[in-house]
Amino acid sequence: MGGGVGEGRVPGAGRPAEGLQPRGRRQGGRTPAGLSHRSGRSGPGGRSRARRLAGASTLFKVTGEAGQRWPGPGGRELASSSVLPAPPGRSSGRSVLRSGADVAQQFQYAVRVIGSNFAPTVERDEFLVAEKIKKELIRQRREADAALFSELHRKLHSQGVLKNKWSILYLLLSLSEDPRKQPNKVSSYAALFAQALPRDAHSTPYYYARPQTLPLNYQDRGTQSAQSSGSVGSSGISSIGVYALNGPTPPPQSLLPGQPHHTPGVGDCLRQQLGSRLAWTLTANQPSSQTTTSKGLPNTVSRNVTRPRREGDASGAGEVTEAALVRDIVYVFQGIDGKHVKMDSVENRYKVEAKANLSKSLRDTTVRLAELGWLHNKIRKYTDQRSLDRSFGLVGQSFCAALHQELKEYYRLLSVLHSQLQLEDDQGVNLGLESSLTLRRLLVWTYDPKIRLKTLAALVDHCQGRKGGELASAVHAYTKTGDPYVRSLVQHILSLVSHPVLSFLYRWIYDGELEDTYHEFFVASDPAVKTDRLWQDKYTLRRSMIPSFITMDQSRKVLLIGKSINFLHQVCHDQTPTTKMIAVTKSADSPQDAADLFTDLENAFRGKIDAAYFETSKYLLDVLNKKYSLLDHMQAVRRYLLLGQGDFIRHLMDLLKPELVRPATTLYQHNLTGILETAVRATNAQFDSPEILKRLDVRLLEVSPGDTGWDVFSLDYHVDGPIATVFTRECMSHYLRVFNFLWRAKRMEYILTDIRKGHMCNAKLLRNMPEFSGVLHHCHILASEMVHFIHQMQYYITFEVLECSWDELWNKVQQAQDLDHIIAAHEVFLDTIISRCLLDADSRALLNQLRAVFDQIIELQNTQDAIYRAALEELQRRLQFEEKKKQNEVEGRWGVTAAEEEEENRRIQEFRESIPKMCSQLRILAHFYQVLTGPGPHWVWCSSSWCC
């Protein structure tokens, strides 16, 4: 290799520098992704680019002047090598400019190379650079300076005056290196890659698993590189000159023997700078007779070989060399078509040109390597499409950012491969040596990156059409694998993807705020719902958006926490959070939340949700019980609407009886309200809270033809505010149905009591009418059966239904942990009493049968009243006849005349003839009653309850 200063080449003569693509290989006008590319910026970035373009022009002029003074080997002048060669793919057989068109062409290419903007390949770790500086000071036995530097760095870091501390420290470290010192070089390229790739060529360093403050402690890389402690590279073109990835950039090689050595001047300095920064020392048309000895190899390995021809070589067109395939594959890794390996849009894969003269093994190896480019394109296409889609949401953008981060680390590998290609070209390494970059070595070095890209491509396929929590669930599904390498990669992506979900969650459970613009969170809000239905309808769960790492029970608690906070603020008008809620909120902002979520799902994450759930729910129940007297209202409903206040209900019936026997159309609500207030003041109901009594009111149902006051009268209990959340309109309608049923049953008991009282009173009066004793006996038997039926029914409703159900409700309310538990227990209570009181749809036939029994009781009352009325009238006439008879005897006259006696006997005979008719009416009632309540398909009485 001819490596003199006068024959150095700039990058671009045969291949792009550090990931730069040649002209004609740009796809869609996009900068190649071989390195971590910085997006163009306006402002200072634009001015910096203009300065670089201006510097390119000056550089071109200076190098041209230097070439006129220094002759090169073989009688050629330095200008032949100082001029920028043509881009790849163009003829470079001659390097001497012959026309103005060539000058313009070479100048434009130089401007494009120098004006490129690439990120450095080194890791921006401020503390790592500071440690290197301290180690260098200690190595020079300057312990005091090292301690002083450590103290100054600590103060600088605490003040925050400088923004780019890493750049300044990196500059100081670079300036501290002695340029006159000959750098130690590794003796073999195989050793170089064995040292560099494990650190720099890895596709993704696990930043989430390794603390940023932990220095990357690389040991001395052999005895030949014990002194290497420089930077890894630098930004822009300077990274092209990297010789060893952990050492300083080597100085330019000396002139070949026989070349005159000039005093360093402007041209010398610039030439030395180009030699160290561009490190491109051979032209394409170098004579094969010119040889050199590589400084990068020991003398025992030094050889006189010509540099292998790359893809720009003119000769050897009949056979494609492995070097050309290697360079094509490096481009394919970035998704850029090579010279021989191109994307087949029909088959959607990379293929080697059919006309290329290749062996089957090389062709198969190339196709296997080209799969990385296909995977890269798949991932890059997904991220490019979704990154611009605002409706993809924060979770989707986080997923795209995670993919971008993985691609960025993949590009670091490509940067190392580009550096190796440059080193081979700089040192003239023959592809036949074991240290050269071959397809087989690429297969080995890209094995792990290929696995990572396959995993990312599988995630991209699985996440198509998903967003929000559903997307997080799709990523979480890939953590259930037995491969620890893949699992750690997916967990890293999941930690980034789930961050917006955690932000939504913590904002919801600690502040009650729901800022979900793109409907990604599993809690949904309906802004059209009014405040009175906030608890029931405003907030719901989106089951499709619940992440798979959050259980259904946890998601229900999350919903209840935020709903409780909003209920307190909007319905209860309470803005004061509990003390423990404030403490939990502060502890929830720690940066360990994401790690806790995936490392300790059973304890840390669940503990935070449970703590917020218990504290919020407890505070809400305390407000409802103490400020709004929820339990007192429940007991009031039990006493008044379920007829639990017996003395009040009995006295109310006594007072209402004269009014309710009238037709329903003649009733007035204000009259009934006055009677209600009288009943309250006359019973123990007067001792209830005024807040409860003012809610008790009278309600008249819809009037139907023939209805009496008993059919339309009902009590009502007004509820509003937070209490209406438990006693909803549906619940109050159920209470109204139960009250009407219980009120009618109580009326039957009231009627039968009056029948028994009338029978006991009239039995003594009618004792002088022996022919009427049979009728009285039938009335007594039938009334007794009905009383027994009503008593059994009342026992069943009161004890088996109301009391038992109420006891269960009260126990559940006392043990409730949140408002939903109270609402659910209350609904179960209502459903139970409605079902057991035969008011549900399944018991409609039994309810109709029971109402028929009630009608028979009312009919018995009417029949008995008619019988007693007729009997008492007959008894009154008989008593009047006997009284008149005695009066006549006292006056000395005949007691009765024959005509009067005959009239009396005829009337008595008519009455006696009416008795069988009365007995027939009673038998008919008894028969219908037996039909309704008799055994068989009808009522069967049990010892403690009744059923059908």
Protein Blocks (a to p, Z undefined) as FASTA:
>chain_A
ZZbfklcccehihpaeehiacehiaghhiacfkbccddddehjlmmmmmmmmmmmmmmmm
mmmmmmmmmccehhiafklmmpccddehiackbfcdfbfklmmmmmmmmmmmmmpccddf
bdcdfklmmmmmmmmmmmnopaklmmmmmmmmmmmmmnomafblmlmmmmmmmmmpcfkb
ccdddfbfklmmmmmmmmmmpfbacfklpcfklccddddebjklmmgcbdfbdehjllmm
pmbfcbccdddddddehiacddddfklmmmmmmmmmnopabdfklcfkbccddfkbcfkl
gccddddddfkbmghklpccfklmmmmmmmmmnopacfklccdfklopadddfklccdfk
lmmmmmmmmmmmmmmmmmmmmmmmmmmmmknojmlmmmmmmmmmmmmmmmmmmmmmmmmm
mmmmmnopafkbmkbccfklmmmmmmmmmmmmmmmmmmmmmmgoiahjllmmmmmmmmmc
fblklmmmmmmmmmmmmmmmmmmmmmmmmnopacdfkopafbdcdfkbcfklmmmmmpcc
dfklpcfkbcfklmmmmmmmmmmmmmmmmmnopabdcfklmmmmmmmmpcklmmmmmmmm
mlmmmmmmmmmmmmmmmmmmmmmmmmnommlmmmmmmmmmnopammlmmmmmmmmmmmmm
pcfklpcfklmmmmmmmmmmmmmklmpcfklmmmpccddddddehiafklmgccddddeh
jllmmmgfklmmmmmmmmmmmmmmmmmmmmmmmmmmmmmmmmmmmmmmmklmmmmmmmmm
mmmmmmmmmmmmmmmmmmmmmmmmmmmmmmmmmmpcbfklmmmmmmmmmmmmmmmnopaf
klmmmmmmmmmmmmmmmmmmmmmmmmmmmmmmmmmmmmmmmmmmmmmmmnopafbdfklm
mmmmmmmmmmmmmmmmmmmmmmmmmmmmmmmmmghjlccddfkbccZZ
